[in-house]
Amino acid sequence: MVHFRIIHKGTSEGISPWFLLLGCISASSTFLNIIILQWKVILCCKVLNLGPCLESTLGIAQLGVQFAMFSLVFILYLIYYPADKKALELARAPRDSFLPDRSEEWTISVWIAHIVAGHLVVCLLVTIYLLKFVGGPENDWTSAWATFLGITSVLLATIQYVPQILRTFRRKSVGALSIPMMLMQTPGAALLTLSLALRPGANWTTWIVYAVTGCLQGTLLVMCIYFHFRAKSHGYGAFDTAETEPLLVADGGTDSRRRHHEPDARPSSRA
């Protein structure tokens, strides 16, 4: 639903690029982790009918879809990043600075996109090499790589929602986040954790990430619900913010404004 919300509103404002970085790397690591651990199950599909094959690989498909959907959020974030904020600091940028036509957050977002793509390519190539030329999960090197991916995913998932929670708390608004999506994701994370924990061949590195993520999702959900009804009761829009943002003014200098949180603020036309 966050995909539809970003497209419908025409902006990804309010989403933290650091949240997307941690989420994409965590999701890809978890997906590759379960592929390695379930490799024998995947190979069995060569001799199984379609029904039993789909049933045995359901956990892999779930993680694959989740990875794809989170990656799509990042893509939409880049596409619908507010155009007026891409060059927000142009007037203040030094003449010899690197990429002076980009604001700090947009520059960080572009670099994060390169990091996410590079991480996916490297991890995918290593996984393919190990499974094809070294051995399956019974091999020590392959098993160690799967454990590394799982631990990486757990560590990143532990702090994945922290940047977004902080960003939402500073903004005091929901922004492009989707409350209905989080209402489905939070209990869904609990069910997915149970499903993955009961899968044959899976270990704690596969499901623990979703248990931790579910708790953090619940925290963000409660915060967004509170800010949603708070804004609605005061006549503010979902994209009005309490953050102070530097703005370009006619004389080439900068100005700042505080939206949403001031008592006399008017509802935003973007709501």
N, C-alpha and C positions, 0 to 999 in steps of 0.2 A: 504493500500500500504506500510505502514511502516513495516508491518509484512513481506511482501515479500522482502523488502529492507534489513532488518536485516538478514533474512535467506540467501538471495542471496549474500550479502557481507560477511556473516559469522561473523559479529561483531555488538554489540549494542553500540559501542563507540560514545560518544557525547550526549547520553541521560542522563538526570539528574535523579538519584533515588528519589530525593525529589519531582520532578515533578510527578513521577509515584505514589509515596505515596499519595500526595494530590489528584491526579486524580482518583485513585482507590477508595479512601474513599468517595470522592465527588460523583462519578458515582454510587456507591452502595447505598449511602444515598438517592440520587435522585430516583433511581429505586424502593427502598422500600417505599419512600414517595408516589410515584404515585400508587403503589399497594394498599396502605392503602386508599388513597383518591378515588380510582376507584374500591374499593372492591365490591360495589354493582353492578357495571357494570360487573365485573368478574363473580359474582354469577348469573347474568342474562344469562350467556352463557349456563347454565343448561337447559334453556327453549328456547333458540334461535337456529336457524340453523347456520351452519358453516359460511356462508357469513356475516350475520349481526353480529355474534360474533367477527369475525376477524376485521370487520370495527370498532366496538365499542372499541376494545382493541388495536387498531393500535398504539396509543400513548404509551401504556405500552410496546408493542413489540419493538418500536423504542428505548426506554430507556434501555430495556433489552439487545438488540443487542449491543448498544453503551457501556454498562457496560461490556459485555462479550469481546468485541473487545479490550477495554482498558486493561482489565485484561490479555488478551493474549499478549499484548505488554510487560507487566511486566514479564510474564513468559518467553517470548523470550529474554528479556533483561537479565534475570538471566542465561538462557541457553547459550547465545552467548556473555556473558561478556568476554572481552579480557583476555585470560588465562595468558598472560605475566604481567597483572596488578593485578592479584589476590594476588600475593606474592611480590608486588613491594617493600615493606618496610621490608622484612624479615631480611636483613642484619643489619638494624638499630633498630629492635625491641628488647626491653629488654628481658633478659632470662626468667623472671618470668611474662611477660605480658600475658594478656588474648588473646587467639587465635593469637599468634605472626606470624603464617604463612599466615595471611590475611592482605591485604592492608587496609588502613582506609576506602576507599570508598566501597570496596567489603564487609567489615565487616558491614558497615552501610546498604548496600543493603540487606544483609541477615537478619539483624534485621528488616528492613522495610518490608520484605516479611512476617515475623512473625506477625508484627503489622497489616498489611493488612488482613491477614487470620483471625487473632483473632477478628478484628473489624467486619468483615463480619459474622463470626459465631455468635457473641454476638448479633448484630443487627438483624440478621435473626431469632434467637431464640426468642428475645423480640417481634418482629413483629408477628411471628406465635402465640405466647402465647396471645397477645392482641386480635388478630383477632378471635382466636378460643374460648378463655375463658372469654374475657372481653366485646368485642363488636366491631362493625365496626367504620367507621369514625364519626358516630353520637355520639359515646361515648367520654366523655371529656378526659379520659386518652389516648385513642387511637389517638384522634385528636391532643392532646398535643405532643405525640410521633412523629406523622407525621410532625408536625410543627418543632419539634426539628431536625428531619432528614433533612428537607428542609432548615432550617437556617444553619445547619452544612454544607450542600452542597454548599450553597451560599457563606458562609465565606471562605471555602476552594477553591472554584472556583475563588474567587476574587484574590487569590494569587497563584493559581495552576500553571500558566505559568511563574510566576516570576522566580523560580529557573532555568527553562529551558531557559528563555530569557537571564538570567545572564550567564548561562553556555555556551550558543551559542555565546554570545558577547565576552566572554573571549577566547573561542576557535577560533573565527573568521572563523568558518567553519560550514557546514551543518551537517556533521557526518552521523549518522544513521537516521536522520529525513527525512521525505518524503515531498518534495515540492508539488508534485501532490496531495497527500492526503490532505495537508492543503489548496490547491486550491479548493478542494471539500468541506472540512469541514467548512471553513469560511463562504461562502454563505449558506451552509447547516445549520449552526447554526442559522442563521437568519430565515430560513424557519421553522426549528424545533421549534424555540421560538414562532413563530406565530401560528403554529399548536397546540402546547401544551396550549397556552393561550386561544385558542378557544374551547378547550375540555370541555365538561360539568363536573362540579365537581372539576376541577383543580383550584388552586389559585396561587397567585404570587410566592409562595415558590417553585412551580414546574417548572416554565418557566424562572424565573429571572436568574437562574444559567447559562442557555445557552446563554442568552443575554450578560452576563459578559464574559463568556468563548469565545464567538465569537469575541469580541473586542481584547482580549488577543491573540487569535489565529491569528488575522489579524496582530498584531504587530510582532509576531514571523515569520509569513509568509514573511512580507516585509524584515525582517532582513535576513532570509535564502536566499531569492532571491538575495539580494544585495551581500551576501558572496559567493553565487554560481557563479554569473557572475564575481565577483572580482577574485575568485580563477581560473576560466576558462581563464580569460584574462592574468593572470600571470603564467599559466601553472601548477598550484597546483592541488592536488587531493581533493576530497570531504572530506577525513578523515585527511588531513594535518591540523595541529592546531598551534595556536599561544601560547598555554599554555606551560609553563615550567614544564616538568615532570621529577621527580627523577627516575634515572635508576640505576640498579645494574651494577657494573663494575667488572673486573676480580679479583681485590685485595680485594673484599668484601666490598668496600666502595660504595659511591653513586656518581652519576654524574647527570647532567641535560642537557637538550637540548631544543631548541626552533625550532619547525618545522613550516612550512607554511608561517610564517610572515617575515622571513629574506629575503632580496633581492636576495641572492645567493643560496637560498634553491632550491633543485631539486624536481621535482614532485615525489610524493610518489608512490611506486609500488603497493600500495593497492587501488589506485584510480580506 
